[in-house]
Amino acid sequence: MRRLPIRPLTVLTAIGLLALAGCGTQTSGSTTDPGGARADRTIRAQQVMRLTQVHQQTGMTLLEGPVFDEDGRLLVVDVTAPAGEPKVLRVDVRKKTSEQVHTDDRGAYTSAQFSPYDGRIYLTDFSHGDIVSLAPDGGDPRTFFSGEVDGARMNPDDLAFDREGNLYVSDSRGLSEGEAKGRVVRIDRSGKKATVLADGLASPNGISFDADYRGLWFSELTQNRISYLLLDGEGAVASRHTAVRVDGGVAQTDSIAVDADGNLYQGLHGRPAMAVYSKNGDRLATVEVPARAAEGLESATNVAIVPGGRKAYMTVSGPDGGYVYTFDALADGVRQSNGG
């Protein structure tokens, strides 16, 4: 999630940078990735509803962080919503209605996920480097983590939880300078200890555990690549390697979700589409919005797959507004495909 220039609004200065950290897939007509895997299958997503319009104060709208609550309602964040307008929304995808869950005068929230430890909603505030939590109903806001990690404040983009409720955060530090200063940071579930697991990264964005919780997938926006971080079972890193190089054309790699079969859904910034890969790096499909709608849309940042089902809902944004689109996923939804 990042791109267009934003009108002068202090709280959103960093969001202009956010708008540079977005989506990546192939340009139309291209059928292969560098690894040779064919991308023959196109999945057409269908519009559910327009959720937001471009905000007059910020000059844009940018939907992110879709996650289902226990009642089956979809929560979505609007990164560029100004103070007083909904920054977290709850969507009834059947009735095609929405309501405000949370707003404030400060946060620029880029992801949302429920903790398996305390059941609260956790939000990443990209602009201020904070992790904020809310009660499931959107009340009782708390700052879970703030401050520096190894001498530098984070620009937290996406997050993932392990089974015990510890957080793993993609830190897009260095995006504004165009330097590879990004990190993957582990924060224990108490919020008291933060550890850098990987650094020297090119604007890391998406992050998700694999289907077995053995390791983490993370994308680097300005390199259009997905890497794999194998963990040692104690929260430390065993190894790291580049797993997929995304042929994105004008688009860049945004958020990542993983289904029950281990397939990766790579959101794209710069094109309203998602690239789907197997855990072995094979290009399986491209999810696209209908051509007639694509001209007014610029990103498909993230997706949530219904837990235990295959109905997927992705957040899509651009000058025409912020939308929720739906498609049938390749496998069932799990925690790794619900938020982050």
C-alpha positions in Angstrom: 0.0 0.0 0.0 1.7 3.2 -1.2 1.7 5.7 -4.0 0.2 9.0 -5.0 1.2 12.4 -3.6 -0.9 13.4 -0.7 -2.0 16.9 0.3 -0.1 18.4 3.2 -1.5 16.7 6.3 1.0 16.2 9.0 -0.3 12.9 10.3 -0.2 11.5 6.7 3.2 12.6 5.6 4.5 9.0 5.8 1.4 7.7 4.0 2.7 9.2 0.8 5.5 6.7 1.3 3.0 4.0 2.2 1.4 4.6 -1.1 4.7 3.5 -2.6 4.7 0.1 -0.9 2.2 -1.8 -2.8 1.4 -4.5 -5.3 3.2 -6.6 -7.8 2.3 -9.0 -10.5 2.8 -9.4 -14.3 1.8 -7.1 -17.0 -1.1 -8.2 -19.1 0.0 -10.6 -21.9 2.9 -12.0 -19.9 2.5 -15.7 -19.1 5.7 -16.7 -17.5 7.8 -15.8 -14.4 11.6 -15.9 -14.5 11.5 -19.4 -13.0 9.5 -20.6 -16.0 6.2 -21.4 -14.2 3.2 -20.7 -16.4 0.6 -18.3 -15.3 -2.2 -19.5 -17.6 -5.1 -19.4 -15.2 -6.9 -16.1 -14.6 -9.4 -15.9 -11.8 -11.9 -13.1 -12.2 -12.9 -11.3 -9.0 -16.4 -9.9 -8.6 -17.2 -6.6 -6.9 -19.0 -6.9 -3.5 -19.3 -3.2 -2.7 -17.6 0.2 -2.7 -16.6 0.8 0.8 -14.9 4.2 0.7 -14.4 7.2 -1.5 -11.3 9.4 -2.0 -10.9 11.6 1.1 -10.9 15.3 0.3 -8.3 16.0 3.0 -5.8 13.3 2.0 -6.5 13.0 -1.7 -6.9 9.2 -1.7 -8.3 6.2 0.0 -6.4 3.0 0.6 -8.0 -0.2 2.0 -5.9 -2.8 3.7 -5.7 -5.5 6.4 -8.9 -7.5 5.8 -9.7 -9.9 8.7 -12.8 -11.9 9.7 -14.0 -11.7 13.3 -15.7 -14.5 15.2 -19.1 -13.5 13.8 -18.0 -13.8 10.2 -17.9 -10.0 9.6 -15.0 -8.5 7.7 -12.8 -5.8 9.3 -10.9 -3.5 7.0 -8.5 -0.5 7.6 -8.4 2.7 5.5 -4.8 3.8 5.7 -5.4 7.3 4.6 -8.6 8.1 6.4 -8.2 11.5 8.1 -9.1 12.2 11.8 -12.7 11.6 12.6 -13.4 9.4 9.6 -13.5 5.6 9.9 -10.0 4.1 10.1 -11.3 0.6 10.9 -14.6 -0.5 9.4 -16.7 -3.6 9.9 -18.3 -5.0 6.7 -21.3 -7.4 6.4 -20.4 -8.9 3.1 -23.8 -10.5 2.7 -25.9 -7.4 3.4 -23.2 -5.2 1.7 -23.2 -2.7 4.6 -20.5 -1.3 6.8 -20.0 0.6 10.1 -17.2 2.4 11.8 -15.3 0.4 14.4 -12.6 2.9 15.3 -11.2 6.3 14.5 -8.7 8.6 16.1 -6.7 11.8 15.3 -3.3 10.1 14.8 -3.0 6.6 13.4 -2.2 5.5 9.8 -3.1 1.9 10.1 -1.8 -0.5 7.5 -2.9 -3.9 8.8 -5.2 -5.6 11.3 -5.2 -9.1 12.9 -6.8 -10.8 15.9 -4.4 -12.2 18.5 -4.7 -15.9 19.3 -3.5 -15.0 22.8 -5.9 -12.3 24.0 -8.5 -12.1 21.2 -7.9 -8.3 20.7 -7.5 -6.6 17.3 -3.9 -5.5 16.6 -3.1 -2.6 14.2 0.2 -1.4 12.8 0.6 2.4 12.7 3.0 3.0 9.9 3.5 6.7 10.5 4.3 6.6 14.2 5.9 3.2 14.6 3.4 1.9 17.1 1.4 -1.3 17.5 -2.1 -0.5 18.8 -4.7 -3.0 20.1 -8.5 -2.7 20.4 -11.1 -4.8 22.1 -13.0 -7.0 19.6 -15.8 -4.4 19.5 -13.3 -1.6 18.6 -13.2 0.0 22.1 -10.5 0.2 24.8 -7.6 1.4 22.5 -4.2 0.6 23.9 -0.6 1.1 22.7 0.9 -2.4 22.8 4.3 -1.4 21.5 6.1 1.9 20.9 9.6 3.2 20.7 12.9 2.1 19.1 14.1 -1.3 18.1 17.9 -1.6 18.2 18.2 2.2 18.1 15.7 2.9 15.3 11.9 3.4 15.3 9.9 1.1 13.1 7.6 1.8 10.1 5.5 -1.3 10.8 3.5 -2.4 7.8 2.0 -5.9 8.2 2.1 -8.4 11.0 1.7 -12.1 11.7 1.1 -14.1 15.0 2.6 -17.4 15.9 0.4 -19.9 17.8 1.5 -18.5 21.2 0.5 -14.9 20.3 4.0 -13.5 19.6 4.1 -10.9 16.8 6.2 -10.8 13.7 6.3 -7.4 11.9 7.5 -6.3 8.5 9.3 -3.0 9.2 9.5 -0.8 6.1 12.2 1.4 7.5 14.2 3.1 4.8 11.3 3.4 2.3 11.4 7.2 2.3 15.2 7.3 1.6 15.0 4.5 -0.9 17.5 2.5 1.1 17.5 -1.1 2.2 17.1 -0.5 5.9 14.0 -2.6 6.4 13.6 -5.4 8.9 11.6 -8.3 10.2 11.0 -7.8 13.9 9.7 -10.3 16.5 7.8 -8.8 19.5 6.9 -11.1 22.3 3.3 -11.2 23.4 3.9 -9.1 26.4 5.1 -6.2 24.2 8.3 -5.9 26.3 10.9 -7.6 24.1 11.6 -6.8 20.4 14.2 -8.7 18.4 15.4 -8.1 14.8 15.2 -11.4 12.9 16.4 -10.0 9.5 17.7 -6.6 8.4 19.0 -4.9 5.3 15.7 -5.5 3.5 14.2 -3.5 0.7 11.0 -2.1 2.1 9.5 -5.3 3.5 5.7 -5.3 3.2 3.7 -8.6 3.4 4.5 -11.2 6.0 2.8 -14.5 6.8 3.6 -17.8 8.4 3.6 -20.8 6.2 0.8 -23.4 6.6 2.8 -25.4 9.2 4.2 -22.4 11.2 7.8 -23.5 10.4 8.8 -20.2 8.8 7.8 -16.8 7.5 7.2 -15.6 4.0 7.8 -11.9 3.5 7.8 -9.6 0.4 10.2 -6.7 -0.4 8.3 -4.0 -2.2 11.2 -2.3 -4.0 12.8 -5.6 -5.1 9.6 -7.4 -6.1 10.7 -10.6 -4.4 9.3 -13.0 -1.8 11.8 -14.5 0.7 11.5 -17.3 3.2 12.7 -17.2 6.8 13.0 -20.6 8.3 12.7 -20.5 12.1 14.3 -22.8 14.7 11.2 -23.5 16.8 12.3 -21.0 19.5 11.6 -17.8 17.5 15.1 -17.4 16.1 16.2 -17.7 12.5 17.6 -20.9 11.1 18.0 -19.8 7.5 16.9 -17.2 4.9 16.6 -17.3 1.1 14.9 -15.6 -1.8 11.9 -17.8 -2.8 10.1 -16.1 -5.6 11.0 -13.2 -8.0 7.8 -11.5 -9.0 7.7 -10.2 -12.6 5.7 -7.1 -11.7 6.0 -4.7 -14.5 4.7 -1.4 -13.1 3.4 -3.2 -10.0 5.1 -4.0 -6.8 4.7 -6.7 -4.1 2.4 -5.8 -1.2 0.8 -8.0 1.4 0.9 -11.9 1.6 -1.7 -14.4 2.6 -1.3 -18.2 2.8 -4.1 -20.8 2.4 -4.4 -24.3 3.9 -2.4 -25.9 1.1 0.4 -23.5 1.6 -0.3 -21.4 -1.5 0.8 -17.7 -1.4 -1.5 -14.9 -2.4 0.7 -12.0 -3.3 -1.0 -8.6 -3.3 0.1 -6.0 -5.9 0.5 -2.3 -5.7 0.3 -0.5 -9.0 -2.2 -3.0 -10.5 -5.6 -4.3 -9.1 -4.5 -7.9 -9.1 -3.0 -10.7 -7.0 -0.4 -13.3 -8.0 -0.9 -16.8 -6.6 2.1 -19.1 -6.1 2.6 -22.6 -4.7 4.9 -23.1 -1.8 7.4 -24.3 -4.3 7.4 -21.1 -6.2 5.2 -22.2 -9.1 2.9 -19.4 -10.5 -0.6 -20.9 -10.2 -2.9 -18.0 -11.1 -3.5 -14.3 -11.4 -6.6 -12.9 -9.7 -7.9 -9.8 -11.6 -10.8 -7.4 -11.4 -12.9 -7.1 -14.6 -11.2 -4.9 -17.2 -14.0 -2.4 -17.2 -13.3 -1.6 -13.5 -9.5 -1.8 -13.6 -8.9 1.7 -15.1 -10.0 3.4 -11.9 -8.2 1.1 -9.5 -4.5 0.9 -8.7 -3.9 -1.8 -6.1 -5.2 -5.1 -4.6 -3.3 -4.9 -1.4 -4.5 -7.9 0.6 -7.0 -10.8 1.0 -8.9 -12.7 3.7 -10.2 -16.2 3.0 -13.1 -17.3 5.1 -11.8 -19.6 7.8 -12.6 -23.2 6.8 -14.0 -22.0 3.4 -12.8 -20.9 0.0 -14.6 -17.6 -0.4 -11.9 -14.9 -0.6 -12.3 -11.1 -0.1 -9.6 -8.7 -1.3 -9.2 -5.0 -0.7 -8.9 -3.0 -3.9 -8.3 0.8 -4.1 -7.7 3.7 -6.5 -9.1 7.0 -7.8 -12.5 5.4 -8.0 -12.5 4.6 -4.3 -11.9 1.7 -2.0 -13.7 -1.6 -2.8 -14.1 -5.2 -1.6 -13.9 -7.8 -4.3 -14.5 -11.6 -4.0 -13.2 -14.7 -5.7 -12.9 -18.4 -5.0 -9.5 -19.3 -3.4 -7.5 -22.4 -4.4 -7.8 -23.9 -0.9 -9.5 -23.3 2.4 -8.8 -20.3 4.6 -6.7 -20.6 7.8 -5.3 -18.1 10.3 -2.5 -17.3 7.8 -5.1 -16.1 5.3 -7.1 -14.0 7.7 -5.5 -10.6 8.4 -2.0 -9.2 8.6 
